[in-house]
Amino acid sequence: MEQMVCGWWERWQWLVFFAAFLSGKGSLAQIRYSVSEEHERAIVGNIAKDLGIDVRTLKERGFRIVSGSDNSLFTVNQSDGTLYVNGKIDREDVCERSSSCLINLKTVLENPLEIHYVMVEVVDINDHSPSFLERQTRLEISESVPRGVRFQLQPAHDPDGGINSIQLYKLSQNDHFSLEVKDRGEDGKIPILILQKTLDREVFTTHKLVLTAIDGGKPPKSGTAEITVDVLDVNDNAPLFTEEKYTVTLKENAPIGTTVIQVNASDLDEGLNGEVVYSFGNIVNSKLRKLFDLDPVSGQITVKGHIDYEEKDNYEIDIQASDKGPAPLTTDKSVTIKIVDVNDNIPEIEVTSFSRAVPEDSRPGTTVALISVSDLDSGVNGKVSCSLPKHLPFKLMASSQDNIYSLITSSPLDREKQFQYDVTLTAVDSGQPPLSSEKTITVLVSDVNDNSPEFSVSQYEFYVVENNVPGESIFSVYASDKDLDENALVRYQICRDCGDDSKYASFLNINSENGNVYALKIFDFETLKSFQFQVLASDSGKPSRGKNVTVNVFIIDQNDNAPVILSPVSANGTSEGVEEVPRNVNAGHLVTKVRAFDADVGYNGWLLFSLQDLTDHTLFGLDRYTGQIRTLRPFTETDESQHKLVILVKDNGNVSLSATTTLIVKVVEPKEAFAASDVKNSLSNEEGDVTFYLIITLASVSALFIISIIVLIAMQCSKSTDYNPKYLQDPNYDGTLCHSIQYRSGDKRYMLVGPRMSIGSTIVPGSNGNTLVVPDRRRRLSVEVR
């Protein structure tokens, strides 16, 4: 036996190394060994060696068996990686009634983690002998039994499998009986005793036979049973049934205990040989015995189990009538039971073909599903009709075959209105009372590209602060599509060939996926106050659908321009001016007027004047709003002849910007003042022509601007409102914020502010009108600078 184990081990070891060689990496997903049963502490194989694992690392890597319902049968040595059998393995206990016995193990190593699978086949050995359940059996055979009668004997049992199981039977030498072995497949071999010679009770009352069962092991093992045959006296009359044929009808679902039929047989013999008992025939299977019961004395057949017409509509039962003689005689008779159907089965609905999703542009009459209905009942009880609710856009169309229907569309579908329909099919049979069943199928309406993207508003208005950072997002547009998936995937693009609206498209770029609009240049309110362009939103359907929207962009002014001082300026263009004042002037005399402008608008362009530095605070004063410099008192003999004034001009932006100029005031005698005045007038005459043409140009530009404002007021204002700005309190005010025009856009009101023309004032290019945002009187009275 040990040689056989070693042989198995060597063969499997070569198979493992051969498989490892073929794999190309020296590792296997699974290793297979074999070991014979009944060997204590047998070596199965060396896992570490076969897997190519260093045996020195087994302990520190925790080499062990971690799974398998039969892992207690084996153990692994962490020192050398050898797999052993724990005790003995009995194949018949581990793999009962199995042709092959395979045990799967899973081994694990840590750091790093490795998992290997091991399959161990337990090889059967012939360790069991055949045995009979009963070592002694008695048979009673009448002497009148003819030759050739067969008697089935009890087979022997051998737990071993395969070739080690029972292979043949032998019968001891005798003159009256022979043995036949019948192979019943999984049930094994069955011994049958055949009467070869008529028995004579007067010669031998009993016969002793020995039945031997032999397995196919090497060497073979065997088991024996003793058979005693008792020869009985002759019972020469068999029972006879009163009817040639028994046929009866029975309704299905008959209650348990219902009498089906009663059979009757008589025997002409007397005594025990004439008493008849009834039993089911040998060929009546266990299923029939569970459905029907037979009274052995009266011959009455009753219902024992549930009778179902749909399972079987008739039964044929073999009944045996036997007398009680020493050698009972038996007569067989067949009873036919026909089952009558009742309406006890509900109709069944089966969807044989189903298009789960139907395109929404499908025409009426499109087939959605094929429906078949059936009923296990027969006749009228099995006749079925099918219907569905009338409010659905579907209908059933019967086919040429019975109980086959087509589910088709009856009206157009629109996924955007309803994307799913739960269609309930109802099947009703024609029985009394009728039975019905329902089945609901879900029909999805698949999308087609029948909707264009829709923007959230019909027209966009955005306000962008000037001096923006190029490349940053300034605003975004959004469009949605009622379709699904690719048909609803919206992409944006700026329309660059849409006429006049596209001339500013080069200033912008748009993210095609999210609609974020990016500025490609810096916007300057002083050069561009508003513009419009168009955005095209298109879906990804085939063919694609799209829609345009107009985007109006208004540039918001920032305080990015410092005031520019126009006068006083010296003749050579420096920021230092000189004014001569007669010494005999009175208090309030106008020395000069500081003139300045700011290219910004609104508060950012509203200028205020102040004296930053001067030699005598009691002599000169500066009007904060008009920029006029006047004397505060008459000159005295002690006053200096020259005074220096530093003038600060600043706007009203959040972060104020300013400019300064220096004025030298010379106090002269009256005659010198008149002479200087003549010289100044001559210089003014030389510059008069240039100033005249400049005034004409700026007046034209201002007129066009006012006309534009009037048109804007007519388009956007529903009504005009009067509003008195709080900054115009002085009737003699002559500053930059002088007059206003109001208009409305949405929930905001705007005030356009422009410079007032006054005597002695100078208009220069770039003096734009100012715009102030004035809140509605219904809202809080705060001023928003736009």
Secondary structure, 3 states (H helix, E strand, C coil): CHHHHHHHHHHHHHHHHHHHHHHCCCCCCEEEEEEECCCCCCEEEEHHHHHCCCHHHCCCCCCEEEECCCHHHEEECCCCCEEEECCCCCHHHHCCCCCCCEEEEEEEECCCCEEEEEEEEEECCCCCCCEECCCEEEEEEECCCCCCCEEECCCEECCCCHHHCEEEEEECCCCCEEEEEEECHHHCEEEEEEECCCCCCCCCCEEEEEEEEEECCCCCCEEEEEEEEEEECCCCCCCEECCCCEEEEEECCCCCCCEEEECCEECCCCHHHHCEEEEECCCCCHHHHHHEEECCCCCEEEECCCCCCCCCCEEEEEEEEEECCCCCCEEEEEEEEEEECCCCCCCEEEEEEECCEEECCCCCCCEEEEEEEECCCCHHHHCEEEECCCCCCEEEEECCCCCEEEEEECCCCCCCCCCEEEEEEEEEECCCCCCEEEEEEEEEEECCCCCCCEECCCEEEEEEECCCCCCCEEEECCEECCCCHHHHCCEEEECCCCHHHHCCHHHEEECCCCCEEEECCCCCCCCCCEEEEEEEEECCCCCCCEEEEEEEEEEECCCCCCCEEEECCCCCCCCEEEEEEECCCCCCCEEEECEEECCCCHHHHCCEEEEEEECCCCCEEECCCCCEEEECCCCCCCCCCEEEEEEEEECCCCCCCEEEEEEEEEEECHHHHHHHHHHHHHHHHHHHHHHHHHHHHHHHHHHHHHHHHHHHHHHHCCCCCCCCCCCCCCCCCCCCCCEEEEEEECCEEEEEEECCCCCCCCCCCCCCCEEEEECCCCCCCCCECC
